[in-house]
Amino acid sequence: MFKKIAAVTTLILASSAAVAAQPGTVYAGADVGKTKIDGFNRDTSVGAFVGYNFHQNFAIEAGYRRLADYEFRMGGSSVDVSADQLALSVIGSMPVGESFSVYGRLGANRLEAKSRFMGASIKDSTTKALYGVGVSYAFTPAVSARLEVQKPSSDSTNLSAGVAFQF
């Protein structure tokens, strides 16, 4: 039974190698999405990333994302709050069919929150584990779109859609 499962798994992986990333390739891209931070409304996020495929199913990726920008009115003054993310992840992907793949990420991210109120500025940062899952669709061997859910911290979730270009 084990030999049959291994044979079927090998055939599936071999037949869907067309969308698997070629080892040694670099990719870069951008995404836009929504971030939900506990206690705040959802806000638009924007990000950029660059990665290196060191194996057909594994990559290392670095990225920056502006998770949120909030402005509150308190009395006659405004309070500005922003949240940024710097991330480094290992990504494991599995081709599903000819153009689709699913992937997961595991890494670390540096989160920084800044608040400005009446001329005073407060900054706080922390390093947390990062994980996420996503799907990718290859339009061509060099251009793909992706949809991903990330958990930068226990109290925040980001859903984003992006495009990546392989070099």
C-alpha positions in Angstrom: 0.0 0.0 0.0 2.8 2.4 0.9 4.4 1.8 -2.5 1.2 2.7 -4.3 0.8 5.9 -2.3 4.4 6.8 -3.0 4.0 6.1 -6.7 0.8 8.2 -7.0 2.5 11.1 -5.1 5.5 10.9 -7.4 3.3 11.0 -10.5 1.3 14.0 -9.2 4.4 15.9 -8.3 6.1 15.1 -11.7 3.0 15.9 -13.7 2.6 19.4 -12.1 6.2 20.4 -12.3 5.3 22.9 -15.1 4.2 25.5 -12.5 6.8 24.7 -9.9 9.4 27.5 -9.5 12.8 26.7 -11.0 15.5 26.6 -8.4 17.8 29.6 -8.5 15.2 32.1 -9.7 14.5 35.4 -8.0 11.0 36.9 -7.9 9.5 40.2 -6.7 6.1 41.6 -6.4 3.5 43.7 -4.7 0.2 43.2 -3.0 -2.8 45.1 -1.6 -5.3 43.9 1.0 -7.1 44.4 4.2 -5.8 44.2 7.7 -8.0 43.4 10.8 -6.4 44.4 14.1 -8.4 43.6 17.2 -10.1 46.7 18.5 -9.8 48.6 15.2 -11.8 48.6 11.9 -10.4 46.9 8.9 -7.9 49.0 6.9 -6.2 48.8 3.5 -2.7 47.3 3.4 0.0 47.6 0.8 3.2 45.6 0.5 6.2 44.6 -1.6 8.2 41.4 -1.5 11.3 39.8 -3.0 12.2 36.1 -2.8 14.6 33.4 -3.9 13.5 29.9 -5.0 16.2 27.6 -3.6 14.2 24.5 -4.5 11.3 23.9 -6.9 9.0 23.8 -3.8 10.7 26.1 -1.4 11.7 29.8 -1.3 12.9 32.3 1.2 11.0 35.7 1.0 11.5 39.1 2.6 8.8 41.7 2.5 7.5 45.0 3.8 3.8 45.8 4.4 2.0 48.9 5.7 -0.6 47.0 7.6 -2.8 49.9 8.6 -3.1 53.7 8.9 -5.8 55.0 11.2 -6.9 58.5 12.1 -9.1 59.3 15.1 -10.7 62.6 16.2 -10.5 63.2 19.9 -11.9 66.6 21.0 -10.4 69.1 18.5 -7.3 67.0 17.9 -6.5 64.0 15.7 -4.6 60.9 16.6 -2.7 59.1 13.8 -1.8 55.4 14.3 0.2 53.4 11.7 1.4 49.7 11.8 4.2 48.4 9.6 5.6 44.9 9.1 9.0 43.7 8.0 9.0 39.9 7.4 11.3 37.1 6.6 9.7 33.7 5.7 10.3 30.3 4.3 7.6 29.3 1.8 6.7 25.8 0.9 4.6 25.4 -2.2 2.8 22.4 -3.8 1.6 22.5 -7.5 -2.1 21.6 -7.9 -2.8 21.1 -11.6 -1.1 22.9 -14.4 -1.3 26.5 -13.3 -2.3 26.5 -9.6 -0.3 26.0 -6.5 -1.0 26.2 -2.8 1.6 27.4 -0.3 2.3 28.0 3.3 4.7 30.4 5.0 6.5 30.3 8.3 8.8 33.0 9.5 9.3 36.0 11.7 8.2 39.6 11.4 9.1 42.9 13.0 6.0 44.8 13.8 6.2 48.6 14.5 3.3 50.8 15.6 3.5 54.6 15.6 1.1 57.0 17.3 1.0 60.8 16.9 -1.1 63.0 19.1 -0.8 66.8 19.7 2.8 66.9 18.5 3.9 63.9 20.6 5.0 60.7 19.0 5.1 57.2 20.5 6.7 54.2 18.8 6.6 50.5 19.8 8.0 47.5 18.1 8.0 43.7 18.6 9.2 40.6 16.8 6.6 37.8 16.4 6.2 34.6 14.6 4.5 34.9 11.2 2.5 32.2 9.4 0.1 32.1 6.5 -1.4 30.2 3.6 -2.2 31.1 0.1 -2.9 30.1 -3.5 -1.0 31.1 -6.6 -2.0 31.1 -10.3 0.7 31.2 -13.0 -0.4 33.2 -16.0 3.0 32.5 -17.6 6.2 31.0 -16.3 7.3 34.6 -15.3 4.0 36.2 -14.0 1.7 34.9 -11.3 -1.1 36.2 -9.1 -1.6 35.2 -5.5 -4.1 35.4 -2.7 -3.0 34.9 0.8 -4.0 35.1 4.5 -1.3 36.0 7.0 -1.2 36.1 10.8 1.5 38.7 11.6 0.5 38.5 15.3 -2.1 36.9 17.5 -4.3 40.0 17.3 -4.0 40.8 13.6 -4.9 39.1 10.3 -4.1 40.3 6.8 -5.8 39.1 3.6 -4.0 40.3 0.4 -4.0 39.8 -3.4 -0.8 40.4 -5.3 1.2 39.8 -8.4 4.7 38.3 -8.6 7.3 38.4 -11.4 10.1 35.8 -11.8 13.5 36.8 -13.1 
